[in-house]
């Protein structure tokens, strides 16, 4: 097992009390595996990614749980040691909105080379830069350009190149296709597929777009209000969803056979004042009395498929 997240809690202090952005999340990623993490905005996906990367800033804090990477709990490692041994070298991240992540006054090549320098890359940095750009289907001339001279898709590819600068084992891709047109989205997904095959890299792909996940992932975690409510293989999740929330998400995707989009009514609960019982109860079409009082556990219902719902 490359990554094992166990009982992770990430809380943000506020005037109304702790906002429980991630509240007891479990997640695993095997070597060479692509795992999808899906859910609507505000469910805790990005916060989970930042916690794995040790990038939670105040007023946020890790309130509990463990993050094991290659058997070591990275939450217990000193910050400097994590930066030197893990960040970028073993765990790299493509940030949400990464197209705007470049400093506008420096060239793309300067900024990628800065990563190589900070992390003490000992090889030929000019050749490494050219190889990285070629890997993401950009020509070497891109290194001399400034961010504003690139299209959205080119900037996203350049940021992926920077994330891969020192050959990480594990890549977190947080909404890597946001704000890109459909053709460019497909290109980015094909690039991630290629990286998986050529580099044997493990990927945690975070998105609210289930249709996009179906193109690449092996397993899927559906996240709601800081917790996983369903886990399963891509085939199980997309062809036989169990949780009413997962069913609602899939029903909201238009297809050629069904262009009618069915939304999920209501809103996610206040994470600073979570209700008792199931956090999805107020929006669930199958709600029962027990749902309002007792929180369901994540239990296996079919092979590797797990669901947290009193229906099962």
Secondary structure, 3 states (H helix, E strand, C coil): CCEEEEEEEEEECCCCCCEEEEEEEEEEECCCCEEEEECCCCCCHHHHHHHHCCCCCCCEEEEEEEEEECCEEHHHCCHHHHHHHCECCCEEEECCCHHHCCCCCCEHHHHHHHHHHHCCCCCCHHHHHHHHHHHCCCCHHHHHCEHHHCCHHHHHHHHHHHHCCCCCCEEEEECCCCCCCHHHHHHHHHHHHHHHHHHCCEEEEEECCHHHHCCCCCEEEEEECCEEEEEEEHHHHHHCCCCHHHHHHHHCCCCCCCCCCCCCCCCCCCCCCCCCCCCCHHHCCCCCHHHHCCCCCCEEEECCEEECCCCC
